Amino acid sequence: MASVVGVLCIGMVAGGRSGVRAVRAGRWGRPGTWLSLGVACVSTGVVGFAVAYLIGIFSGGLDVQEACVHGHGVRYDDAFRKAHADESNRWFPLHSKCNEDFDLVPAWVNPAIVFFVLLAAIGVLCLAAAVVTALRTRRDR
């Protein structure tokens, strides 16, 4: 697990650094530029998604009632939780509501998840652009 995180962090830093240098130098037509940008975007998207999703999933803790009452000082409504049980068990958007007015999942988590998924998708498009650019360069020789 630690090696995966290490590789992703290296991808974020090295890919971002070399990608920014290539863009500043105007080397858009080179496959390395797209590869660097793609690696940086995919790595950042995966790490950001994992962090945001884990924070959202574990925001209620092991005992939601205790987190509501003692952790945040809000009323826990068991009837509301039972009536909306499917809402707390969904993969997305994440919710862990104490009552109709208070959600334990921070408000920034769901938008962050969407942002990081889109960033990873942009990274995949950059990797595809790297392949296309490499094939065009090879064909033109």
N, C-alpha and C positions, 0 to 999 in steps of 0.2 A: 504494500500500500504506500509506504513512504517513497519507494522508488518511482511509483507512478506520479505522485505529487511532485517529486523532484524533477522528473522529466517535463511535466506540464509547466512548472515554474521556469525551467530553463527555456522552454519553447516560448513562453510569454516574453521573457526578457530578451533573449537572443533574436527571436523572430521579429519582435517589435523594433529592436534597435537597428537591425540590418534593413528591415523594411522601410523604416523612416529615412535612413541614410540613402537608400536607393531612390525613394520618391523625391527627396531633396535634390538628388543628382539628375533627376529626370530620366531614369532608366525604366520607364514603364513597359517597354517592349521586351524586356529580359525575363525569362522564366523565374530566375532567382528572386526577383522583386515580388512576384505574385506568390511564390513559395514561402518567402519570409512573412509576408502579410497574412497568408493563409494559416501558417503555423501559429502566429501570434494571436489571430482572432479565434481559432479553434481552441487553443490552450486557455486563453482568457475566458472564453465562453464556457468551457467545461468546468473550470475551477470556480468561476462566479456562480454558475448554475448550482454546483454541488454545495457551495457555502450557503447560498440563499435558500435552497430547498431544505437542507438540513436544519437551518435555523427555523424555518417555518414548521417543519415536521415536529421538532422537539420543543416548540415554544410553549406547549401546554405541560410539558414535563410528564412524569409518570402518573401523577394524580391531578387531574384538571381542576377538581373542586378545590383542592388545597392551593393550587396556583392562582385561582381566581380570588378566593377569600383572603388568604394570608399573603400571597405574593403581590396582588394588585389592589386589594381592598374593595373588590366589587362583589355584588350579589351573584351567587351561583343559582341558576334556575334549572333544576333537574328535568322538569317537564318540557322546557324548551329544548334542552339537549336531546331528549328522547324523541321529540317530534321532528327534529332536524338532524337525526343521527347520520343520514346519508351525506349530509353536507360536510361533516367532520371526517368522513372516510374517503372522500374523493382525492384523486391524485392532484387535481388542479381545478380551480383555484383552491389554495390552502386556507382552511378556516378551523378555528378551535374556539368557539364562542362560549362565553360564560353565561350570557343571557342575550336578549335581543339587541342590546346596545353595546356590548363589549366583546371584542375579539382578541384572543391572546396572540394570534399571529400578527406581527407588526405590519403596518400598512404598506411598507416599502417592499415586502417580500415578493408578492405576486407580480408587480411590475418589474422587479429585478429579474425574476425567473424568465419573463417574456423577453426582456432585453438581452440576457445572456444566451438564450436559445437563438435569437435572431443574430447575435454576434457570431455564434458558432456556425450558423447557416451561411453568413457572409464569408466566413473563413473557408467553408467548403467550396463556395463559388470562386474564391481566390485560388484555391488549390486546383480547381478545374481550369481556371484561366492560365495557371502555370503549365498545365499539361498541354493545353491548346497552343500556348505561346512556344513551348518547346517543340511541338510537332511542326508548327509553321516555320520555326527557325531551321529545323532539320531538313524540311522539304525545300526551303529556299537555297540550300547549299549546293 
